[in-house]
């Protein structure tokens, strides 16, 4: 606000020697940690103006009338409990996962999983860890004074816990779900579990080129998808009652994670790389880094963007939505990048390639083909194997005029036999 507008507002106001002390005292009483402003009176255009200045509080956040607020553009937004906790912990260069978990004990930790972590670390370090699992937990400050931390439980839980829940779904539409799964295990296992679910529900194609070996291409760059999953797990707000949710659609994948961007980081800064990484869960991030799951802090977004660009896909979409953050990745209309197009002669879906590779010398029925592929679900076979192979001309019907005939059989075409020879290379 300009000095002129201040004087306009104060022109009808009269104050005495007790006014400024009263303002200072009211500010002190209504804030925690208590704010005590400095007051200075100046003369501006023949009027007295009081300037109240407050230095930045070393302990954050500061409440006003028992509530905590954050200024966003021209509006005040009340902070949630988890936002207040995280802001306070950052004041002491700490995070929630560093603190002792009073609800769980060492007995609920799998030392086998800790040993697996040690082996991962030793693959990435010149000097190996030679300590026993409990000593390693103490060295990483995942266990202190005989008690485990929240990070320790999340990373090495022996059973399941609702605080790490990830809901997974394969959606036909926004409301119709075809398949689903729920993960409630340790964070290392959740990375693998999410990736297995996604690979189950996206396509992999074989690209037949002039090179000796065929190439495999998934709908999305798997390294970038894995980076998104790891980022979500590291930066999730585990104090929130909301779960992480991953939805796989025909043309996109959505990743929702409880917990918004850290204070001071916007989506614009995120995309430009103009920020300093500040993991919400410092201990989890430290352990993931030691295990070689992340390279360095703050570089993941750029790697994701570059991977999608190199793959010829649209850039991922990042969006803050209450009460968290969502990343959406899209599948391109064409799965072939310009660099590959020059060399490609054919691109074959994995299921079609499997069917062609398994085809017998003689014509075969639907049931016989399913037996060769060890498949039992007829609709899936017809939709993902047989029909696509017919459409591209790799196989043909023995009775083309009567597609539904009970005597119908299928055989490889000349084009199909050519593909079979290339698949054998």
Buried (B, 14 or more C-beta within 10 A) or exposed (E): EEEEEBBEEBEEEEEEEEEBEEBBEEBEEEBBEEBEBEBEEEEEEEBEBBEEEEEEEEEBBBBBEEEBBBEEEEEEEEBBEBBBBBBBBBEEEBBBBBBBBEEBEEEBBBBEBBBBBBEBBEEEEEEEBEEEBBEBBBEBEBBBEEBBBBBBBBBBBBEEBEBBBBBBBBBEEEEEEEEEBEBBBBBBBBBEBBBEBBBEBBBBBBBBBEEEEBBEBBBBBBEBBBBBBBBBBBBBBBBBEBBBBBBBBEEBBBBBBBBBBBBEBEEEEBBEEEBEBBBBBBBBBBBBBBBEBBEEBBEBBEBBBEBBBEBBBBEBEBEEEEBBBBBBBBBBEEBBBEEBEEEBEBBBBBBBBBBBBBBEEEBBBBEEBBEBBEBEEEEEBBEBBBEBBBEBEBBBBBEEEEEEEEEBBBBBBEBBEBBBEBBEE
